[in-house]
Amino acid sequence: MDDSLWRSRYPSGMKEHVYYVYMLASRRNGTLYIGVTNDIMRRTWEHKNGLAKGFAKKHSVQTLVWFEAFDDIHAAIAREKQLKGWNRTWKINLIEKNNSGWNDVYERLLGKISVPDFPGSPSPRAADAALGRG
């Protein structure tokens, strides 16, 4: 495995931790789901492919419409709880502030970041290509 990408990002050998609070939607103005993860690409891919059991799967909530990044898990969890307490209008306004078309941000992220293929882990790009989506 070529780990030069990892070493270039983390020269000291220590991986930075990034946590994401995210919102998925079933469609524009549809059902919303709020979650927290340390890997936005993997988690969104799991939602899209029915691997995340629970509310999101039951309600077909698969479109990543908004996210925020945090370097502290406690801050991310606090933000997730805050957003879950918001009324629906506030959540929709937050989405539409930067994503008025309710576009799938996952698709944009695939084009903007390098998604390395690590042995033993599913590659979102390969999986999407295998499913005829990439």
C-alpha positions in Angstrom: 0.0 0.0 0.0 1.3 3.4 -0.9 0.9 5.6 2.1 2.5 8.7 0.8 -0.8 10.6 0.7 -1.3 9.9 4.4 2.3 10.8 5.2 2.0 14.1 3.3 -1.1 15.1 5.3 0.3 13.9 8.7 4.1 14.2 8.5 4.5 13.6 12.3 2.7 10.2 11.9 -0.2 11.4 14.0 -3.5 11.5 12.2 -5.6 14.5 12.8 -9.1 13.8 13.9 -11.9 15.4 12.1 -15.5 14.9 13.0 -18.6 15.9 10.9 -22.1 16.8 11.7 -24.2 16.1 8.7 -27.8 16.3 7.4 -29.3 13.9 4.9 -32.6 14.4 3.1 -34.9 12.0 1.3 -35.7 14.8 -1.3 -36.0 18.6 -1.4 -38.0 19.6 1.7 -38.4 15.9 2.5 -37.5 13.9 5.6 -34.3 15.0 7.3 -31.7 13.0 9.3 -28.9 14.5 11.4 -25.9 12.5 12.4 -22.2 12.7 13.5 -19.3 10.8 12.0 -15.5 10.8 11.8 -15.6 9.8 8.1 -18.2 11.7 6.0 -17.5 9.9 2.8 -17.8 6.4 4.3 -20.9 7.2 6.3 -22.7 8.8 3.4 -21.8 5.8 1.2 -23.2 3.5 3.9 -26.5 5.5 3.9 -26.7 5.5 0.1 -26.2 1.7 0.0 -28.6 0.8 2.8 -25.9 -0.3 5.2 -26.8 2.2 7.9 -29.7 0.6 9.8 -32.4 2.7 11.5 -34.3 5.9 10.8 -32.4 6.9 7.7 -32.8 3.5 6.0 -36.4 3.2 6.9 -37.2 6.7 5.4 -34.9 6.5 2.4 -32.8 9.4 3.6 -29.7 9.2 1.4 -28.8 12.7 0.0 -26.1 14.5 1.8 -27.3 18.1 1.8 -25.2 19.8 4.5 -22.3 19.2 6.8 -19.9 21.0 9.2 -16.4 19.8 10.3 -15.0 19.9 13.8 -11.7 18.9 15.3 -13.2 18.1 18.7 -15.7 15.2 19.1 -17.4 16.9 22.0 -18.1 20.1 19.9 -19.4 17.9 17.1 -21.8 16.0 19.4 -23.0 19.3 21.0 -23.7 20.7 17.5 -25.6 17.5 16.5 -27.7 17.8 19.6 -28.3 21.5 19.0 -29.5 20.9 15.5 -31.7 18.0 16.5 -33.4 20.5 18.9 -34.0 23.0 16.1 -37.4 23.4 14.4 -37.7 22.2 10.8 -37.7 25.7 9.3 -34.3 26.5 10.9 -32.8 23.3 9.6 -34.1 24.0 6.1 -32.7 27.6 6.2 -29.3 26.2 7.3 -29.3 23.8 4.3 -30.5 26.4 1.8 -27.9 29.0 3.0 -25.2 27.1 1.1 -27.1 24.5 -0.9 -30.3 26.2 -2.2 -30.8 23.4 -4.8 -30.6 20.7 -2.2 -27.8 19.1 -4.4 -26.0 16.0 -3.2 -22.8 17.3 -1.6 -21.4 13.7 -1.6 -21.1 13.9 -5.4 -19.2 17.2 -5.1 -16.9 15.8 -2.5 -16.0 12.8 -4.6 -14.7 15.2 -7.2 -12.8 17.4 -4.8 -11.0 15.1 -2.5 -8.7 12.1 -2.9 -10.4 8.9 -1.7 -7.7 6.4 -1.1 -8.4 2.7 -1.5 -7.1 0.9 1.6 -7.0 -2.9 1.5 -10.0 -4.4 3.3 -12.1 -1.3 3.2 -14.8 -0.5 0.7 -14.0 2.2 -1.8 -16.9 4.6 -2.4 -15.7 5.2 -6.0 -15.3 1.5 -6.8 -18.6 0.7 -5.2 -20.5 3.4 -7.1 -18.8 2.4 -10.3 -19.9 -1.2 -9.8 -23.4 0.0 -9.2 -23.3 2.0 -12.4 -23.2 5.3 -10.6 -19.6 6.4 -11.4 
